[in-house]
């Protein structure tokens, strides 16, 4: 299923990633790293380097759930769920 009003992450073997809107517009690009149960995205926004951390969980039905963990967390328990393609 394609994302409607959402976004798509593309992870490459060389540890780079791209985040695009559902219409294909590039929103972010940079490098990612895994550290235990956390994934960190490093990218530049308006000339400033940004690092955003997420804790992640893979499920048996081919989905991944990302929940913000660094530098800020969601008190309400917010998360993003993606289907693997």
Secondary structure, 3 states (H helix, E strand, C coil): CCCCCCEEEEECCCCEEEEEECCCCEEEEEEEEEECCEEEEEEEECCEEEEEEEEEEECCCCEEEEEEEECCCCCCCCCEEEECC
